[in-house]
C-alpha cells in the first residue's frame, strides 16, 4: 500500500473517531436499576422499555441540557462504581441521600421523600412495632438503605439484586419479612394480595440524583431542571401520573 493510501486511511479513522466523540457529547447517560416501580421499571408496549417517575425526570434533565437521554440498566449496588468510572453521567434510581454515599458522590436537591415499610405474609400477626423486628429473617435489596438498616435488628439478612426476588423469597416462606421503600412496596403489594404492608416508625428518607464530584455543572443543571419542574407544575403532574 502506498503512502498516500495510508494517509487517507488514517484520516478516515480519525474522522470516524471524532464523529463518535461528537455523538457521545450529545448523549446524557443515566444509570438505574429498573426493578423499583413506580420509579423505574421495565414495561411499555414491547415490554422492554425502561419507564418510571425517575426516568421521566431524567428525560427532562437531558432535554434541558440539549441532549438525548440514554438509559443503562444495571445492578443497584454497581451504580456508584459505574458513575465514578465514567460509564454513566448520573444516577436516577430511587437512591436515598446518605452521609456514606455523599463521601463518594454529590447529590442533587432532594426530589422525593420516602420511608421504609415492612411486607409480610397476610396471616402473619407477629409484627406491631420496631421491637418486633429483632431476630427476624429479613429480605432486602442489595446495597439499599434497607440492607444497612436491617442489620440494626438482626444478623439474619438475605440480600437480593431486586425487590421482586426478595418478595418471592417471602412468598416461599424462606424469610419472615421484606424491608423495602414505601412506594415500590405498595406497587408490589398491588400484584401480590397474599401479602400485607406494615408501616412502622422509621425515619423519613430523601431521594436524590447522584453525580460524580467532578461534574459540578451537571449537578447545577439537574437542580435547575428540578426547580423549574416544580414551579411549572410538571413535577406534580408526574407525581399524579406515577404514584397511584
C-alpha positions in Angstrom: 0.0 0.0 0.0 1.5 3.4 -0.9 2.0 6.3 1.4 -1.0 8.4 0.1 -3.4 5.5 0.7 -2.1 5.0 4.2 -2.6 8.7 4.9 -6.1 8.6 3.5 -7.0 5.6 5.6 -5.5 7.2 8.8 -7.5 10.4 8.1 -10.7 8.3 7.7 -10.2 6.6 11.0 -9.5 9.9 12.8 -12.7 11.4 11.2 -14.8 8.4 12.4 -13.4 8.7 15.9 -14.2 12.4 16.1 -17.7 11.8 14.8 -18.2 9.2 17.5 -17.0 11.6 20.1 -19.4 14.3 18.8 -22.3 11.9 19.2 -21.4 11.0 22.7 -21.3 14.7 23.6 -25.0 14.9 22.6 -26.0 12.0 24.9 -26.5 12.0 28.6 -26.3 8.5 30.1 -28.3 7.8 33.2 -27.7 4.6 35.3 -30.6 2.9 37.0 -31.9 -0.4 38.4 -35.2 -0.9 36.6 -36.8 -3.1 39.3 -38.1 -0.3 41.6 -41.6 0.6 40.4 -43.0 3.2 40.1 -39.6 5.0 40.0 -38.0 2.7 37.3 -39.3 -0.5 35.8 -39.4 -2.4 32.5 -42.6 -2.1 30.6 -44.2 -0.4 27.6 -45.8 -1.8 24.5 -42.9 -4.1 23.7 -42.3 -5.0 27.3 -38.7 -3.9 27.1 -38.8 -0.1 27.7 -37.4 1.4 30.9 -40.0 3.7 32.3 -41.0 5.4 35.5 -41.0 8.6 37.5 -37.2 8.9 37.8 -36.9 8.2 34.1 -39.3 10.9 33.1 -37.4 13.4 35.4 -34.1 12.2 33.8 -35.5 12.7 30.3 -36.4 16.3 31.1 -32.9 16.9 32.6 -31.4 15.7 29.4 -33.8 17.8 27.3 -32.9 20.9 29.2 -29.2 20.2 28.7 -29.8 19.9 24.9 -29.0 16.2 24.9 -30.6 12.8 24.3 -31.1 10.5 27.2 -29.6 7.0 27.2 -30.6 4.6 30.0 -28.3 1.9 31.3 -30.0 -0.7 33.4 -27.6 -2.4 36.0 -27.5 -3.8 39.5 -28.2 -1.2 42.1 -25.0 -1.9 44.1 -22.9 -1.3 41.0 -24.3 2.2 40.2 -21.9 4.3 42.1 -18.9 2.4 40.8 -20.2 2.9 37.2 -20.7 6.6 37.9 -17.2 7.2 39.3 -15.6 5.2 36.5 -17.3 7.4 33.9 -19.6 4.7 32.4 -22.6 6.8 33.2 -23.2 10.5 33.8 -25.7 10.4 36.7 -27.8 8.0 38.7 -31.6 8.1 38.8 -32.6 5.0 40.8 -34.6 6.0 43.9 -31.3 6.4 45.7 -31.5 7.7 49.2 -29.1 10.6 50.2 -26.9 9.3 53.0 -23.7 10.6 54.6 -21.9 7.4 53.5 -22.8 7.8 49.8 -22.0 11.6 50.0 -18.4 10.6 50.6 -18.3 9.1 47.0 -20.8 11.2 45.0 -22.6 14.5 45.0 -26.4 14.5 45.2 -29.0 16.8 43.7 -31.5 18.6 45.8 -33.9 16.0 47.3 -36.8 15.3 44.9 -38.8 12.7 46.8 -39.5 11.9 50.5 -39.9 8.2 51.3 -39.7 5.8 54.2 -39.1 2.1 54.8 -42.1 -0.3 55.3 -42.4 -4.0 56.1 -44.0 -6.6 53.9 -45.2 -9.9 55.4 -47.5 -12.7 54.5 -51.1 -11.8 55.2 -51.6 -14.3 58.1 -48.5 -13.0 60.0 -49.6 -11.2 63.1 -46.2 -11.1 64.8 -45.1 -7.5 64.0 -46.7 -4.5 65.6 -43.7 -2.3 66.4 -39.9 -1.9 65.7 -39.0 -4.1 68.7 -40.9 -7.0 67.0 -38.3 -6.9 64.1 -35.5 -8.1 66.4 -34.2 -11.5 65.4 -36.4 -11.8 62.3 -35.1 -13.1 59.0 -35.1 -10.1 56.6 -35.0 -10.0 52.8 -33.7 -6.8 51.3 -32.3 -5.3 48.1 -28.6 -5.5 47.9 -26.9 -2.1 48.6 -30.1 -0.4 49.6 -30.7 1.6 52.8 -32.9 -1.4 53.9 -29.8 -3.6 53.6 -28.0 -1.3 56.0 -30.9 -0.8 58.4 -31.8 -4.4 58.7 -28.5 -5.1 60.5 -29.7 -3.0 63.4 -32.3 -5.6 64.1 -30.9 -9.0 63.2 -28.0 -11.0 61.9 -30.3 -12.8 59.5 -30.3 -10.7 56.4 -30.6 -12.1 52.9 -29.9 -9.5 50.1 -31.2 -9.8 46.6 -30.5 -7.9 43.4 -34.1 -6.8 43.1 -37.2 -6.3 45.3 -39.0 -8.9 43.1 -36.6 -11.6 44.2 -36.9 -10.6 47.9 -40.7 -10.8 47.7 -40.6 -14.1 46.0 -38.4 -15.4 48.9 -41.1 -14.1 51.4 -43.9 -15.8 49.5 -42.0 -19.0 49.5 -41.7 -18.8 53.3 -37.9 -18.6 53.3 -37.8 -15.2 55.2 -40.0 -13.5 57.7 -40.3 -10.1 56.1 -39.1 -7.8 53.3 -37.9 -4.3 54.3 -38.5 -2.0 51.4 -39.2 1.6 50.3 -42.8 2.6 50.7 -43.9 3.3 47.1 -42.2 0.2 45.5 -43.6 -1.9 48.3 -47.1 -0.6 47.6 -46.6 -1.3 43.9 -45.5 -4.9 44.6 -48.4 -5.3 47.1 -51.0 -4.5 44.4 -49.8 -7.5 42.5 -49.4 -9.8 45.5 -52.6 -9.7 47.5 -51.5 -12.6 49.7 -49.1 -10.1 51.4 -49.7 -7.1 53.6 -47.8 -3.9 54.3 -47.0 -2.7 57.8 -46.0 0.9 58.4 -43.7 1.4 61.4 -41.9 4.4 63.0 -39.0 4.6 60.6 -37.2 7.9 59.9 -38.0 9.6 56.5 -35.6 9.3 53.6 -34.9 11.6 50.7 -34.1 10.5 47.2 -31.6 12.5 45.1 -29.9 12.1 41.7 -26.2 11.2 42.1 -23.5 12.9 40.1 -19.7 12.5 40.1 -17.9 15.0 42.2 -16.0 16.0 39.1 -19.2 17.2 37.4 -20.4 20.3 39.3 -22.0 21.9 36.1 -24.2 18.8 35.5 -25.3 18.9 39.2 -26.2 22.6 38.8 -28.2 21.7 35.6 -30.1 18.9 37.3 -31.0 21.1 40.2 -32.2 23.9 37.8 -34.4 21.4 36.0 -35.9 20.0 39.2 -36.7 23.6 40.5 -38.3 24.6 37.2 -40.4 21.5 37.0 -41.8 22.1 40.5 -42.6 25.8 39.7 -44.3 24.9 36.4 -46.4 22.1 37.8 -44.7 19.4 35.7 -43.3 17.7 38.7 -46.7 17.4 40.4 -48.2 16.1 37.2 -45.6 13.3 37.1 -46.4 12.5 40.8 -50.1 12.2 39.9 -49.2 10.0 36.9 -46.9 7.6 38.6 -47.9 7.5 42.3 -51.3 5.9 42.1 
